[in-house]
């Protein structure tokens, strides 16, 4: 069975109740339940992690790299850390897995600080602004690139 890892940063666990005009009203856990079920039928296991701590995201990436897990790749929504964390950027730079950066909202329609992502230069692709569909598009991209 092939495996995809999704890592979510701060406040992503509250999608569905947090700023519904910006992120939508769909509960992210319900969304991921349907996605996991859909792709499990296609022999792909999706592991999803939520971390509100920068250090925990970095530790998870180190663990993936250290264990050399057999994965199709990583989808990361680092939330605000995408725009502020040099430590996360430095970590992603040295991960040898295919990494897709996603953002539910269009970061270019938001505050100027969000227009630049420090992790983008080290990811293989970026998907933004399409709501929760960014995750499934990322999954499809990882499948097609392996």
Rosetta silent file (secondary structure, phi, psi, omega in degrees, C-alpha in Angstrom):
SEQUENCE: XXXXXXXXXXXXXXXXXXXXXXXXXXXXXXXXXXXXXXXXXXXXXXXXXXXXXXXXXXXXXXXXXXXXXXXXXXXXXXXXXXXXXXXXXXXXXXXXXXXXXXXXXXXXXXXXXXXXXXXXXXXXXXXXXXXXXXXXXXXXXXXXXX
SCORE:     score description
SCORE:     0.000 S_00000001
   1 L     0.000  133.347  178.052    0.000    0.000    0.000 S_00000001
   2 E   -82.384  154.434 -174.052    1.281    3.432   -0.928 S_00000001
   3 E  -131.852  139.468  174.191    1.304    6.185    1.690 S_00000001
   4 E  -124.415  137.675  178.898    0.851    9.965    1.642 S_00000001
   5 E  -111.342  130.593  175.858    1.486   12.163    4.656 S_00000001
   6 E  -113.949  123.773  179.359   -0.426   15.398    5.224 S_00000001
   7 E  -115.689  123.695  179.540    0.999   17.811    7.792 S_00000001
   8 E  -112.789  138.075 -179.814   -1.110   20.736    8.941 S_00000001
   9 L   -91.598 -158.536 -170.421    0.166   23.693   10.919 S_00000001
  10 L   -59.367  135.463  173.529   -1.443   26.043   13.425 S_00000001
  11 L    71.154   -1.169  179.115   -5.207   26.464   13.532 S_00000001
  12 H   -67.137  -29.612  178.708   -5.877   24.213   10.546 S_00000001
  13 H   -62.298  -14.893 -179.192   -7.648   21.800   12.905 S_00000001
  14 H   -99.207    9.512  178.931  -10.359   24.482   13.323 S_00000001
  15 E   -64.212  132.732 -175.831  -11.297   24.735    9.637 S_00000001
  16 L   115.291  -30.416  175.215  -15.062   24.597    9.388 S_00000001
  17 L  -121.440  -16.243 -179.763  -15.616   26.807   12.386 S_00000001
  18 E   -92.737  123.222  176.371  -12.740   29.278   11.972 S_00000001
  19 L    39.928   64.654 -175.662  -13.391   32.230    9.652 S_00000001
  20 H   -59.893  -26.550  177.321  -15.947   30.427    7.434 S_00000001
  21 H   -67.087  -29.229 -178.795  -16.014   33.292    4.904 S_00000001
  22 H   -91.063  -42.508 -171.769  -12.309   32.711    4.291 S_00000001
  23 H  -110.156   -7.075 -178.517  -11.970   28.940    4.753 S_00000001
  24 L    92.620  171.866 -175.837  -15.483   27.596    4.198 S_00000001
  25 L  -103.685   -2.616 -178.093  -17.923   25.827    6.490 S_00000001
  26 L   -75.601  127.300  177.407  -16.900   22.235    5.817 S_00000001
  27 L   -65.781  125.909 -174.751  -15.400   20.562    8.887 S_00000001
  28 H   -64.237  -33.069  178.455  -11.861   19.535    7.935 S_00000001
  29 H   -66.934  -39.332  176.985  -12.050   16.243    9.852 S_00000001
  30 H   -66.387  -39.907  177.749  -15.193   15.216    7.952 S_00000001
  31 H   -60.518  -49.698 -178.458  -13.531   16.224    4.700 S_00000001
  32 H   -65.961  -31.915  177.182  -10.422   14.167    5.445 S_00000001
  33 H   -58.958  -46.732 -179.878  -12.534   11.169    6.508 S_00000001
  34 H   -65.580  -41.759 -179.476  -14.125   11.083    3.033 S_00000001
  35 H   -64.727  -45.793 -179.955  -10.787   11.606    1.284 S_00000001
  36 H   -59.951  -43.159 -179.863   -9.051    8.873    3.280 S_00000001
  37 H   -64.064  -45.224 -179.662  -11.862    6.439    2.527 S_00000001
  38 H   -58.343  -45.131 -175.390  -11.866    7.302   -1.194 S_00000001
  39 H   -84.459  -21.749  173.966   -8.132    6.731   -1.605 S_00000001
  40 H   -62.895  -35.303  176.060   -7.952    3.693    0.668 S_00000001
  41 L   -66.762  -15.477  178.077  -10.133    2.031   -1.977 S_00000001
  42 L  -105.635   17.867  177.288   -7.338    2.906   -4.424 S_00000001
  43 L    66.200   33.483  177.341   -4.705    1.263   -2.187 S_00000001
  44 E  -124.651  122.955  178.392   -3.360    4.580   -0.867 S_00000001
  45 E   -96.368  129.403 -179.959   -3.159    5.229    2.856 S_00000001
  46 E  -112.539  121.423  177.309   -3.306    8.870    3.909 S_00000001
  47 E  -104.595  129.341 -175.485   -1.911    9.847    7.314 S_00000001
  48 E  -119.302  133.192  179.782   -2.961   13.258    8.585 S_00000001
  49 E  -127.679  142.785  174.960   -1.273   15.258   11.331 S_00000001
  50 E  -120.834  128.643  177.331   -2.202   18.554   12.959 S_00000001
  51 L  -134.910  124.528  175.100    0.426   20.536   14.853 S_00000001
  52 L   -92.661    3.593 -178.514   -0.070   23.919   16.449 S_00000001
  53 L  -118.943  128.973  178.902    3.623   23.957   17.367 S_00000001
  54 H   -57.130  -44.241 -178.770    6.423   24.747   14.930 S_00000001
  55 H   -61.601  -35.844  179.555    8.796   22.370   16.700 S_00000001
  56 H   -69.405  -34.993  175.679    6.376   19.458   16.361 S_00000001
  57 H   -63.879  -46.902 -179.622    6.096   20.018   12.610 S_00000001
  58 H   -62.671  -43.268  177.994    9.887   20.040   12.317 S_00000001
  59 H   -60.667  -39.883  178.935   10.194   16.925   14.501 S_00000001
  60 H   -64.783  -43.595  177.586    7.676   15.088   12.308 S_00000001
  61 H   -61.888  -40.893  177.027    9.597   16.007    9.157 S_00000001
  62 H   -62.228  -42.006 -179.330   12.837   14.819   10.769 S_00000001
  63 H   -63.403  -42.200  177.451   11.178   11.547   11.750 S_00000001
  64 H   -60.454  -46.744 -178.602    9.937   10.993    8.192 S_00000001
  65 H   -66.393  -42.926 -178.686   13.418   11.681    6.812 S_00000001
  66 H   -64.531  -42.330 -177.602   15.186    9.602    9.464 S_00000001
  67 H   -80.983   -9.477 -178.769   12.924    6.586    9.032 S_00000001
  68 L    47.589   46.236  179.192   13.059    6.859    5.251 S_00000001
  69 L   -55.580  141.421  175.966    9.393    5.942    5.218 S_00000001
  70 L   -80.259  101.457 -178.379    8.208    4.653    1.875 S_00000001
  71 L  -132.169  154.985  173.183    5.841    7.414    0.912 S_00000001
  72 L   -73.024  -30.192  178.983    4.579    8.973   -2.295 S_00000001
  73 E   159.875 -173.678 -176.241    5.210   12.338   -0.695 S_00000001
  74 E  -123.202  136.313  169.552    4.167   14.983    1.781 S_00000001
  75 E  -109.554  125.830 -178.416    1.445   17.603    1.543 S_00000001
  76 E  -125.099  127.786  169.294    2.093   20.460    3.939 S_00000001
  77 E  -116.285   91.419 -175.282   -0.160   23.303    4.972 S_00000001
  78 L   -81.412    2.600  179.249    2.116   25.062    7.423 S_00000001
  79 L    56.331 -139.384 -177.608   -0.386   27.888    7.885 S_00000001
  80 L   -60.853  -25.364  178.862    1.200   31.085    9.188 S_00000001
  81 H   -63.696  -23.019  177.255    4.544   29.305    9.658 S_00000001
  82 H   -57.325  -32.236 -173.082    4.855   29.257    5.850 S_00000001
  83 H   -98.798   -9.395 -171.295    5.429   32.996    5.989 S_00000001
  84 H  -129.047  -16.230 -168.354    7.500   33.316    9.147 S_00000001
  85 L  -101.262  103.608  171.637    9.544   30.209    9.908 S_00000001
  86 H   -67.143  -33.708 -179.879   13.148   30.040    8.768 S_00000001
  87 H   -63.267  -42.996  178.581   13.515   26.901   10.875 S_00000001
  88 H   -67.828  -40.795  176.935   10.749   25.137    8.949 S_00000001
  89 H   -59.344  -46.040  178.640   12.185   26.385    5.662 S_00000001
  90 H   -61.982  -35.757  179.617   15.625   25.018    6.595 S_00000001
  91 H   -68.789  -49.171 -177.633   14.088   21.656    7.477 S_00000001
  92 H   -61.988  -33.182 -179.990   12.101   21.303    4.258 S_00000001
  93 H   -54.294  -32.254 -173.470   15.201   22.234    2.262 S_00000001
  94 L  -109.183   11.406  176.763   16.842   18.938    3.273 S_00000001
  95 L   -85.018  131.533 -176.554   13.899   16.543    3.112 S_00000001
  96 L   -93.788   22.839  176.382   14.334   14.032    0.312 S_00000001
  97 L  -105.104  157.107  173.934   10.611   13.449   -0.216 S_00000001
  98 L   -69.940  125.929 -174.659    8.361   15.027   -2.814 S_00000001
  99 E  -125.906  128.530  175.067    6.629   17.925   -1.008 S_00000001
 100 E  -111.583  125.933  175.197    3.554   19.869   -2.075 S_00000001
 101 E   -90.999  133.666  177.324    2.735   23.105   -0.224 S_00000001
 102 E  -128.140  150.724  172.408   -0.973   23.913    0.030 S_00000001
 103 E  -139.389  127.664 -178.169   -3.004   26.871    1.244 S_00000001
 104 L   -64.930  -43.518  179.360   -6.792   26.751    1.468 S_00000001
 105 L   -94.067  164.838  175.882   -7.163   30.489    0.907 S_00000001
 106 L   -81.631  106.077 -175.592   -5.501   32.573   -1.784 S_00000001
 107 H   -63.002  -19.243  179.929   -2.518   33.988    0.100 S_00000001
 108 H   -84.500   -7.510  174.118   -2.197   36.773   -2.480 S_00000001
 109 H   -99.508   12.023 -174.529   -5.654   38.116   -1.565 S_00000001
 110 L  -118.534 -166.078 -178.441   -4.659   38.455    2.065 S_00000001
 111 L   -56.125  147.408 -175.835   -2.308   40.553    4.200 S_00000001
 112 H   -54.823  -37.042 -179.230    0.956   41.467    2.495 S_00000001
 113 H   -59.781  -26.062 -179.006    3.040   39.341    4.923 S_00000001
 114 H   -83.437   -5.465 -177.884    1.230   36.252    3.568 S_00000001
 115 H   -72.846  -19.039 -179.663    2.241   36.972   -0.039 S_00000001
 116 L  -117.524  129.669  175.642    5.646   35.375    0.483 S_00000001
 117 L  -107.862  128.994  178.312    6.178   31.821    1.633 S_00000001
 118 L   -76.981  -17.451 -178.401    9.578   30.904    3.044 S_00000001
 119 L   -94.981  -19.829 -177.219    8.966   27.208    2.347 S_00000001
 120 H   -51.794  -43.341 -177.663    7.819   27.498   -1.302 S_00000001
 121 H   -61.374  -16.495 -175.616   11.327   27.513   -2.822 S_00000001
 122 H  -110.531    4.896  176.081   11.978   24.073   -1.315 S_00000001
 123 L   -99.685  155.859 -179.737    8.683   22.414   -2.226 S_00000001
 124 L   -79.247  -20.795  179.343    8.066   20.632   -5.513 S_00000001
 125 E  -163.995  163.511 -178.587    4.756   22.397   -6.065 S_00000001
 126 E  -136.018  133.052  176.904    2.283   24.853   -4.567 S_00000001
 127 E  -127.812  123.794 -176.256   -1.517   24.738   -4.672 S_00000001
 128 E  -137.317  153.032  164.357   -3.444   27.715   -3.274 S_00000001
 129 L    78.456   11.487 -176.706   -6.842   29.306   -3.056 S_00000001
 130 L  -110.436   21.861 -178.009   -9.158   26.453   -4.024 S_00000001
 131 L    70.418 -157.126 -177.783  -10.572   25.693   -0.600 S_00000001
 132 L   -63.781  -16.708  178.815  -10.189   22.231    0.861 S_00000001
 133 H   -60.649  -17.981  179.409   -9.812   20.841   -2.671 S_00000001
 134 H   -57.511  -32.876 -179.175   -6.137   21.843   -2.494 S_00000001
 135 H   -68.167  -46.483 -179.162   -5.531   18.650   -0.517 S_00000001
 136 H   -67.678  -36.458  175.724   -7.081   16.319   -3.067 S_00000001
 137 H   -62.506  -39.440  175.806   -5.315   18.107   -5.919 S_00000001
 138 H   -62.838  -41.741  178.152   -2.089   17.583   -3.957 S_00000001
 139 H   -61.145  -47.924  179.760   -2.883   13.882   -3.519 S_00000001
 140 H   -60.356  -41.571  178.436   -3.536   13.499   -7.253 S_00000001
 141 H   -60.647  -43.699  179.052   -0.293   15.332   -8.011 S_00000001
 142 H   -64.341  -39.200  178.799    1.695   12.993   -5.761 S_00000001
 143 H   -64.431  -44.421 -177.816    0.101    9.951   -7.402 S_00000001
 144 H   -69.702  -25.737 -177.403    0.856   11.242  -10.894 S_00000001
 145 L   -92.673    7.916  179.130    4.463   12.112  -10.033 S_00000001
 146 L  -124.838    0.000    0.000    5.337    8.634   -8.735 S_00000001
